[in-house]
Structures are given as C-alpha cells and as structure tokens.
Amino acid sequence: QVQLVESGGGPVQSGGSLRLSCAVSTLTMNYAIAWFRQAPEKEREGISCIGSTDDSAYYADSVKGRFTISRDWRKNMVYLQMKDLKPEDTAVYYCATDGVSPYCFGSAWSRITYYDSWGQGTQVTVSS
C-alpha cells in the first residue's frame, strides 16, 4: 500500500532552515518520491525528486543550492532539508509518488500529472 505522511513544517524567519519529513511505507520506498508545494492562489509546483535506485536527485531552479532531498532506508523516510528560506517559499508542501517507477521521469519529473499518490501536506510559513 502506498502511504505518504508529511511533517516538519511550521513558522520560520527569513534566512532560517527547516527539515521536512515524508514518512512512507516500505513498499513506497521502492519508488521515486517528489516534493511539491502550493502557495495560496498559485499552482502546485515541483520542488525536488529523488529516485530509489541510485538516489538521483532533481531540483527546481528556485530552490537549487538551498534545498536538499535525501532518503533514509532504515527509517522509511524521505527528507527535504531547506535552508536560507525566503518569504516566497511559504506554501503547503506535499510529497508524492506515482507508485510505479523508481525513476524521476528525467527532465519531466515536475509534471504533476505523473503523480497519483499524495500526502496531506505540511504548512511552511516564512516571515520577513
């Protein structure tokens, strides 16, 4: 069964750091996992994706160099370490998977239609 549960969000000041966690089932760890975010009145956007075979990682240009995705096989967790946070990073953050592929779909990894299993989201609020 595919399961994803996000945690770790909260308020943080500009320039600060947060680590988001996505708890997944053992089965789900075999698939690529992506992080998306959705700000108020904006479309959901892909932030990062990590494959399950070689931990290949992809990032949106807006977060490259500031966010790091990783997975812990022992704990069945996928993390999104966020640093140098900015007010424009404020959003609800979701983890997602297609429940089929161990790969992040290459350059198309951020296409939302590829993913059909989502967590409930965790709110990140960055104040200036």
C-alpha positions as CSV (number, residue, x, y, z in Angstrom):
1,Q,0.0,0.0,0.0
2,V,1.3,3.4,-1.0
3,Q,1.4,5.8,2.0
4,L,3.0,9.2,2.5
5,V,2.7,11.4,5.6
6,E,4.5,14.8,5.7
7,S,5.7,16.6,8.9
8,G,8.1,19.2,10.0
9,G,6.5,22.3,8.7
10,G,6.0,25.4,10.8
11,P,6.8,29.1,11.0
12,V,10.4,30.3,10.4
13,Q,12.1,33.6,9.8
14,S,13.7,34.5,6.6
15,G,17.1,33.0,6.3
16,G,16.2,30.2,8.6
17,S,16.1,26.4,8.0
18,L,13.6,23.6,8.3
19,R,13.7,19.9,7.5
20,L,10.5,18.4,6.2
21,S,9.9,14.7,6.5
22,C,7.8,12.3,4.4
23,A,7.1,9.0,6.2
24,V,6.4,6.3,3.6
25,S,5.5,2.6,3.7
26,T,8.2,0.1,3.0
27,L,6.6,-0.6,-0.4
28,T,6.7,3.1,-1.3
29,M,10.4,3.4,-0.6
30,N,10.9,1.4,-3.8
31,Y,9.5,4.3,-5.9
32,A,10.7,7.8,-6.8
33,I,9.5,10.4,-4.3
34,A,8.9,14.0,-5.2
35,W,8.2,17.1,-3.2
36,F,5.8,19.7,-4.4
37,R,4.5,22.9,-2.9
38,Q,1.4,25.1,-3.4
39,A,1.2,28.7,-2.3
40,P,-2.1,30.5,-1.9
41,E,-3.7,31.2,-5.3
42,K,-0.9,29.6,-7.1
43,E,-0.5,26.3,-9.0
44,R,1.2,23.4,-7.3
45,E,4.9,23.2,-8.4
46,G,7.5,20.6,-8.3
47,I,10.4,21.3,-5.9
48,S,12.5,18.1,-5.9
49,C,12.5,14.4,-6.8
50,I,14.7,11.5,-5.7
51,G,15.0,8.2,-7.4
52,S,15.1,4.9,-5.5
53,T,17.8,3.0,-7.4
54,D,20.7,5.5,-7.3
55,D,19.2,8.4,-5.2
56,S,19.4,10.6,-8.3
57,A,18.0,14.0,-7.4
58,Y,16.4,16.8,-9.3
59,Y,15.6,20.3,-8.2
60,A,13.6,23.3,-9.3
61,D,15.7,26.3,-10.2
62,S,14.0,28.3,-7.5
63,V,15.4,26.0,-4.7
64,K,18.6,24.7,-6.2
65,G,21.5,25.2,-3.9
66,R,19.2,25.9,-0.9
67,F,17.1,22.6,-0.6
68,T,18.5,19.1,-0.4
69,I,16.4,15.9,-0.8
70,S,17.5,12.6,0.7
71,R,16.1,9.3,1.9
72,D,16.8,7.1,4.9
73,W,16.1,3.5,4.0
74,R,16.3,2.3,7.6
75,K,13.6,4.7,8.8
76,N,11.4,4.7,5.6
77,M,11.7,8.5,5.4
78,V,12.3,11.0,2.6
79,Y,13.6,14.4,3.8
80,L,13.7,17.9,2.3
81,Q,16.3,20.0,4.1
82,M,15.6,23.6,3.4
83,K,18.0,26.4,4.2
84,D,18.2,30.2,3.5
85,L,14.4,30.2,3.4
86,K,12.6,33.2,1.8
87,P,9.1,34.5,2.2
88,E,8.3,33.2,-1.3
89,D,9.0,29.7,0.0
90,T,5.8,30.0,2.0
91,A,3.4,27.2,0.9
92,V,1.9,23.9,1.8
93,Y,4.5,21.2,1.0
94,Y,3.5,17.8,-0.3
95,C,5.3,14.6,-1.0
96,A,4.1,12.4,-3.8
97,T,4.8,9.3,-5.9
98,D,3.4,7.5,-8.9
99,G,3.6,4.2,-7.1
100,V,5.2,2.5,-10.1
101,S,8.5,3.9,-11.1
102,P,11.8,4.0,-9.2
103,Y,12.9,6.9,-11.5
104,C,12.0,10.6,-11.5
105,F,10.9,10.7,-15.2
106,G,14.1,12.6,-16.1
107,S,13.5,16.2,-17.2
108,A,9.8,15.7,-16.8
109,W,10.0,14.9,-13.1
110,S,8.0,18.0,-12.0
111,R,4.9,17.2,-14.2
112,I,2.2,17.0,-11.6
113,T,0.1,14.6,-13.7
114,Y,2.6,11.8,-13.3
115,Y,1.9,11.5,-9.6
116,D,-1.2,9.9,-8.2
117,S,-0.5,9.4,-4.6
118,W,-0.1,12.4,-2.3
119,G,0.3,13.1,1.4
120,Q,-1.9,15.6,3.2
121,G,0.7,18.4,3.2
122,T,2.6,20.4,5.8
123,Q,2.5,24.2,6.0
124,V,5.7,26.2,5.9
125,T,5.4,29.9,6.7
126,V,8.5,32.1,6.2
127,S,8.3,35.6,7.7
128,S,10.5,38.5,6.6
